[in-house]
Amino acid sequence: MVSIMFFLKNKIQVCSVFIILSLFLFTGCSTKTLQQGQLQNQESQNVTIKMLDIGQGDSVLIRTSEQVIMIDTGDVDERERLLSLLKKEGITTIDKLIITHPHSDHIGGAYILFKQFNVKAVYDNGQTTNTKTYQTYLKWIKDKNIAYKQVLAGDQLDFGGGVSFRIFSPTAQMIKADGDLNADSIVGKLIYGDFSMLFTGDSEAETEKGLLKTYGKELKSTILKVPHHGSKTSSNRNYLQAVAPEAGLVSLGAGNDYGHPHQVTLNKYNALNIKLYRTDQDGSITVTSDGKTYNIQKEK
């Protein structure tokens, strides 16, 4: 009888251990699966900002969990390169195309976008020029019946996935005055949680002074798209101090005729310990953020 009881007691202990181990293993597998799901969900909610290596011009591709956005399109002679870069990214539809101003190195690639991709909506500052490139741009918008809107200071665009784009400049008065195309560039701040990036087109020192006066601390951004390819006509020191970026991204072509980026401008960023990434040296530059932290990757 004692032997039987001892046997049963041992059997119960073994079974208990087996059940506990099974539950532990099962729970462990479930936790791992949950973590993977959370990771995939987190990745899908990231915002990705890629400054394309497009030569002496500007073109930035932005992807949120819901939309594909482009800010500027590079120059006319870089259309095929732009097409190649976007196809490499697997782009078929562009939800929003934003043109900061109608100079050819910002609007020149729009033709290939209208021709090869499904562009749903176009936004610009309403500034006009008489160039053939600009007239072609208008014709495609009209012929393809693409939604169009002029955006000015105070407007805000929804990029989807919790990402917004707040327009700081130009004002209606600036456009009405029919001023300098560069100075009237669209300046806007992308905001995603704690992360932000200030886009500047080719805005210059006079515009920066106006922005500083109007917005002050609201200009503060994690990343700065360095205005006007690093020209000495932009990046006013007080403006840089207000934006206080942790890094700056410069779009420019190697050995360009303008001497961009100008050394005096580089000195300003160095003095403020703002790390610069340059498409002429680094290739396309990708910024990824989950709204809290961010990562910058260079192509080269």
C-alpha positions as a Python dict, from the first residue, in 0.01 Angstrom:
ca = {
    (1, 'M'): (0, 0, 0),
    (2, 'V'): (286, 233, 88),
    (3, 'S'): (458, 148, -242),
    (4, 'I'): (144, 224, -436),
    (5, 'M'): (101, 559, -260),
    (6, 'F'): (469, 647, -324),
    (7, 'F'): (428, 557, -692),
    (8, 'L'): (117, 770, -730),
    (9, 'K'): (281, 1061, -549),
    (10, 'N'): (583, 1050, -782),
    (11, 'K'): (360, 1020, -1089),
    (12, 'I'): (159, 1323, -983),
    (13, 'Q'): (480, 1522, -930),
    (14, 'V'): (612, 1426, -1275),
    (15, 'C'): (281, 1517, -1441),
    (16, 'S'): (277, 1850, -1257),
    (17, 'V'): (627, 1930, -1377),
    (18, 'F'): (530, 1833, -1732),
    (19, 'I'): (220, 2055, -1723),
    (20, 'I'): (418, 2349, -1584),
    (21, 'L'): (686, 2309, -1851),
    (22, 'S'): (422, 2285, -2124),
    (23, 'L'): (251, 2600, -2002),
    (24, 'F'): (584, 2782, -1985),
    (25, 'L'): (680, 2681, -2338),
    (26, 'F'): (338, 2766, -2474),
    (27, 'T'): (339, 3102, -2301),
    (28, 'G'): (689, 3168, -2428),
    (29, 'C'): (585, 3105, -2789),
    (30, 'S'): (281, 3329, -2752),
    (31, 'T'): (490, 3615, -2614),
    (32, 'K'): (737, 3588, -2900),
    (33, 'T'): (457, 3594, -3158),
    (34, 'L'): (303, 3899, -2991),
    (35, 'Q'): (636, 4080, -2994),
    (36, 'Q'): (682, 4010, -3365),
    (37, 'G'): (334, 4141, -3436),
    (38, 'Q'): (400, 4454, -3237),
    (39, 'L'): (728, 4505, -3423),
    (40, 'Q'): (560, 4470, -3763),
    (41, 'N'): (285, 4710, -3655),
    (42, 'Q'): (546, 4959, -3532),
    (43, 'E'): (735, 4941, -3862),
    (44, 'S'): (417, 5007, -4060),
    (45, 'Q'): (356, 5320, -3854),
    (46, 'N'): (697, 5474, -3922),
    (47, 'V'): (742, 5782, -4139),
    (48, 'T'): (1022, 5755, -4394),
    (49, 'I'): (1174, 6066, -4552),
    (50, 'K'): (1420, 6012, -4837),
    (51, 'M'): (1613, 6302, -4986),
    (52, 'L'): (1685, 6170, -5334),
    (53, 'D'): (2027, 6204, -5492),
    (54, 'I'): (1896, 6399, -5788),
    (55, 'G'): (2188, 6626, -5878),
    (56, 'Q'): (2165, 7005, -5846),
    (57, 'G'): (1801, 7021, -5745),
    (58, 'D'): (1555, 6909, -5476),
    (59, 'S'): (1334, 6605, -5453),
    (60, 'V'): (1216, 6439, -5133),
    (61, 'L'): (1005, 6123, -5109),
    (62, 'I'): (795, 6083, -4794),
    (63, 'R'): (606, 5768, -4699),
    (64, 'T'): (367, 5731, -4408),
    (65, 'S'): (153, 5430, -4321),
    (66, 'E'): (-122, 5573, -4545),
    (67, 'Q'): (27, 5802, -4811),
    (68, 'V'): (312, 5870, -5050),
    (69, 'I'): (415, 6235, -5072),
    (70, 'M'): (675, 6411, -5284),
    (71, 'I'): (819, 6755, -5220),
    (72, 'D'): (976, 6888, -5542),
    (73, 'T'): (1094, 6684, -5839),
    (74, 'G'): (1447, 6782, -5941),
    (75, 'D'): (1551, 6940, -6271),
    (76, 'V'): (1448, 6863, -6631),
    (77, 'D'): (1774, 6684, -6715),
    (78, 'E'): (1730, 6448, -6418),
    (79, 'R'): (1386, 6317, -6515),
    (80, 'E'): (1504, 5970, -6611),
    (81, 'R'): (1706, 5941, -6291),
    (82, 'L'): (1402, 6043, -6089),
    (83, 'L'): (1194, 5782, -6268),
    (84, 'S'): (1455, 5515, -6198),
    (85, 'L'): (1478, 5606, -5829),
    (86, 'L'): (1101, 5598, -5779),
    (87, 'K'): (1061, 5267, -5961),
    (88, 'K'): (1336, 5124, -5743),
    (89, 'E'): (1128, 5234, -5443),
    (90, 'G'): (824, 5055, -5585),
    (91, 'I'): (621, 5374, -5621),
    (92, 'T'): (309, 5362, -5840),
    (93, 'T'): (88, 5630, -5682),
    (94, 'I'): (174, 5971, -5540),
    (95, 'D'): (-99, 6094, -5309),
    (96, 'K'): (38, 6445, -5273),
    (97, 'L'): (290, 6636, -5485),
    (98, 'I'): (414, 6960, -5328),
    (99, 'I'): (611, 7208, -5540),
    (100, 'T'): (791, 7461, -5319),
    (101, 'H'): (844, 7709, -5605),
    (102, 'P'): (847, 7698, -5987),
    (103, 'H'): (1221, 7702, -6060),
    (104, 'S'): (1322, 7422, -6297),
    (105, 'D'): (1544, 7242, -6042),
    (106, 'H'): (1234, 7190, -5826),
    (107, 'I'): (955, 7153, -6082),
    (108, 'G'): (1145, 7003, -6376),
    (109, 'G'): (1069, 6638, -6297),
    (110, 'A'): (694, 6690, -6256),
    (111, 'Y'): (642, 6597, -6621),
    (112, 'I'): (768, 6242, -6569),
    (113, 'L'): (556, 6202, -6256),
    (114, 'F'): (238, 6302, -6437),
    (115, 'K'): (326, 6075, -6728),
    (116, 'Q'): (434, 5763, -6538),
    (117, 'F'): (252, 5769, -6204),
    (118, 'N'): (-94, 5820, -6061),
    (119, 'V'): (-65, 6166, -5905),
    (120, 'K'): (-375, 6235, -5699),
    (121, 'A'): (-322, 6595, -5584),
    (122, 'V'): (-84, 6885, -5642),
    (123, 'Y'): (-4, 7170, -5404),
    (124, 'D'): (204, 7482, -5469),
    (125, 'N'): (220, 7844, -5355),
    (126, 'G'): (29, 7981, -5655),
    (127, 'Q'): (332, 8162, -5789),
    (128, 'T'): (349, 8167, -6170),
    (129, 'T'): (624, 8198, -6431),
    (130, 'N'): (633, 8210, -6812),
    (131, 'T'): (875, 7920, -6856),
    (132, 'K'): (789, 7628, -7080),
    (133, 'T'): (852, 7390, -6788),
    (134, 'Y'): (593, 7566, -6575),
    (135, 'Q'): (338, 7586, -6858),
    (136, 'T'): (380, 7212, -6922),
    (137, 'Y'): (325, 7148, -6551),
    (138, 'L'): (-5, 7340, -6560),
    (139, 'K'): (-118, 7164, -6877),
    (140, 'W'): (-67, 6818, -6728),
    (141, 'I'): (-262, 6911, -6416),
    (142, 'K'): (-551, 7034, -6629),
    (143, 'D'): (-544, 6753, -6887),
    (144, 'K'): (-534, 6478, -6626),
    (145, 'N'): (-789, 6654, -6405),
    (146, 'I'): (-560, 6637, -6102),
    (147, 'A'): (-683, 6802, -5782),
    (148, 'Y'): (-495, 7126, -5725),
    (149, 'K'): (-469, 7364, -5429),
    (150, 'Q'): (-264, 7672, -5346),
    (151, 'V'): (-120, 7653, -4994),
    (152, 'L'): (-6, 7950, -4788),
    (153, 'A'): (102, 8028, -4434),
    (154, 'G'): (-150, 7893, -4185),
    (155, 'D'): (-258, 7596, -4397),
    (156, 'Q'): (-202, 7239, -4283),
    (157, 'L'): (-193, 6915, -4482),
    (158, 'D'): (-269, 6567, -4352),
    (159, 'F'): (-8, 6311, -4462),
    (160, 'G'): (-194, 6024, -4295),
    (161, 'G'): (-77, 5793, -4017),
    (162, 'G'): (-66, 6078, -3767),
    (163, 'V'): (176, 6284, -3978),
    (164, 'S'): (90, 6649, -4047),
    (165, 'F'): (253, 6924, -4251),
    (166, 'R'): (215, 7279, -4127),
    (167, 'I'): (278, 7563, -4374),
    (168, 'F'): (478, 7861, -4240),
    (169, 'S'): (545, 8050, -4563),
    (170, 'P'): (476, 8220, -4799),
    (171, 'T'): (199, 8458, -4699),
    (172, 'A'): (-63, 8585, -4943),
    (173, 'Q'): (104, 8926, -4926),
    (174, 'M'): (437, 8780, -5036),
    (175, 'I'): (280, 8618, -5341),
    (176, 'K'): (78, 8929, -5423),
    (177, 'A'): (395, 9134, -5423),
    (178, 'D'): (525, 8905, -5700),
    (179, 'G'): (865, 8887, -5533),
    (180, 'D'): (1161, 8657, -5566),
    (181, 'L'): (1075, 8295, -5647),
    (182, 'N'): (1330, 8159, -5400),
    (183, 'A'): (1221, 8387, -5116),
    (184, 'D'): (858, 8282, -5165),
    (185, 'S'): (929, 7908, -5146),
    (186, 'I'): (692, 7696, -4943),
    (187, 'V'): (836, 7644, -4596),
    (188, 'G'): (661, 7375, -4396),
    (189, 'K'): (712, 7163, -4086),
    (190, 'L'): (643, 6789, -4092),
    (191, 'I'): (529, 6677, -3748),
    (192, 'Y'): (501, 6318, -3624),
    (193, 'G'): (480, 6281, -3249),
    (194, 'D'): (801, 6416, -3097),
    (195, 'F'): (979, 6412, -3434),
    (196, 'S'): (974, 6700, -3681),
    (197, 'M'): (1148, 6815, -3998),
    (198, 'L'): (1148, 7165, -4143),
    (199, 'F'): (1133, 7184, -4523),
    (200, 'T'): (1258, 7510, -4670),
    (201, 'G'): (1274, 7503, -5051),
    (202, 'D'): (1514, 7777, -5162),
    (203, 'S'): (1399, 8031, -4902),
    (204, 'E'): (1655, 8299, -4822),
    (205, 'A'): (1772, 8513, -4530),
    (206, 'E'): (1495, 8773, -4563),
    (207, 'T'): (1230, 8500, -4546),
    (208, 'E'): (1407, 8343, -4249),
    (209, 'K'): (1397, 8675, -4060),
    (210, 'G'): (1022, 8698, -4122),
    (211, 'L'): (969, 8340, -4006),
    (212, 'L'): (1175, 8401, -3695),
    (213, 'K'): (968, 8707, -3609),
    (214, 'T'): (634, 8534, -3671),
    (215, 'Y'): (694, 8185, -3534),
    (216, 'G'): (996, 8202, -3303),
    (217, 'K'): (1018, 7881, -3097),
    (218, 'E'): (762, 7708, -3319),
    (219, 'L'): (1039, 7670, -3578),
    (220, 'K'): (1219, 7420, -3351),
    (221, 'S'): (1265, 7098, -3551),
    (222, 'T'): (1454, 6773, -3515),
    (223, 'I'): (1589, 6781, -3871),
    (224, 'L'): (1636, 7073, -4112),
    (225, 'K'): (1626, 7055, -4489),
    (226, 'V'): (1907, 7304, -4547),
    (227, 'P'): (1766, 7588, -4760),
    (228, 'H'): (1883, 7670, -5112),
    (229, 'H'): (2137, 7387, -5145),
    (230, 'G'): (2360, 7542, -4877),
    (231, 'S'): (2383, 7885, -5040),
    (232, 'K'): (2534, 8177, -4850),
    (233, 'T'): (2208, 8366, -4913),
    (234, 'S'): (2031, 8140, -4661),
    (235, 'S'): (2085, 7980, -4318),
    (236, 'N'): (2086, 8296, -4108),
    (237, 'R'): (2257, 8219, -3776),
    (238, 'N'): (1966, 8337, -3559),
    (239, 'Y'): (1730, 8129, -3769),
    (240, 'L'): (1947, 7819, -3726),
    (241, 'Q'): (1956, 7877, -3353),
    (242, 'A'): (1576, 7894, -3342),
    (243, 'V'): (1531, 7577, -3549),
    (244, 'A'): (1809, 7412, -3345),
    (245, 'P'): (1817, 7095, -3557),
    (246, 'E'): (2015, 6790, -3457),
    (247, 'A'): (2106, 6736, -3824),
    (248, 'G'): (2074, 6909, -4159),
    (249, 'L'): (2018, 6754, -4503),
    (250, 'V'): (2158, 6926, -4811),
    (251, 'S'): (2049, 6844, -5168),
    (252, 'L'): (2305, 6939, -5433),
    (253, 'G'): (2505, 6813, -5727),
    (254, 'A'): (2874, 6732, -5708),
    (255, 'G'): (3093, 7007, -5859),
    (256, 'N'): (2791, 7228, -5934),
    (257, 'D'): (2841, 7565, -6107),
    (258, 'Y'): (2715, 7762, -5804),
    (259, 'G'): (2980, 7643, -5561),
    (260, 'H'): (2717, 7501, -5327),
    (261, 'P'): (2742, 7451, -5041),
    (262, 'H'): (2924, 7777, -4971),
    (263, 'Q'): (3197, 7756, -4710),
    (264, 'V'): (3053, 8043, -4508),
    (265, 'T'): (2733, 7841, -4472),
    (266, 'L'): (2919, 7526, -4371),
    (267, 'N'): (3100, 7729, -4106),
    (268, 'K'): (2767, 7835, -3952),
    (269, 'Y'): (2650, 7475, -3916),
    (270, 'N'): (2987, 7364, -3779),
    (271, 'A'): (2986, 7644, -3522),
    (272, 'L'): (2644, 7527, -3396),
    (273, 'N'): (2746, 7158, -3399),
    (274, 'I'): (2478, 7067, -3652),
    (275, 'K'): (2580, 6756, -3842),
    (276, 'L'): (2528, 6783, -4218),
    (277, 'Y'): (2441, 6508, -4465),
    (278, 'R'): (2495, 6588, -4834),
    (279, 'T'): (2360, 6411, -5140),
    (280, 'D'): (2675, 6496, -5338),
    (281, 'Q'): (2881, 6297, -5088),
    (282, 'D'): (2634, 6060, -4923),
    (283, 'G'): (2396, 5975, -5207),
    (284, 'S'): (2028, 5951, -5117),
    (285, 'I'): (1968, 6015, -4747),
    (286, 'T'): (1692, 5835, -4557),
    (287, 'V'): (1541, 5948, -4228),
    (288, 'T'): (1309, 5704, -4048),
    (289, 'S'): (1112, 5789, -3734),
    (290, 'D'): (854, 5618, -3513),
    (291, 'G'): (750, 5954, -3371),
    (292, 'K'): (988, 5926, -3077),
    (293, 'T'): (1332, 5837, -3207),
    (294, 'Y'): (1482, 5862, -3556),
    (295, 'N'): (1753, 5709, -3768),
    (296, 'I'): (1952, 5855, -4061),
    (297, 'Q'): (2103, 5630, -4327),
    (298, 'K'): (2340, 5728, -4606),
    (299, 'E'): (2342, 5552, -4942),
    (300, 'K'): (2721, 5582, -4980),
}
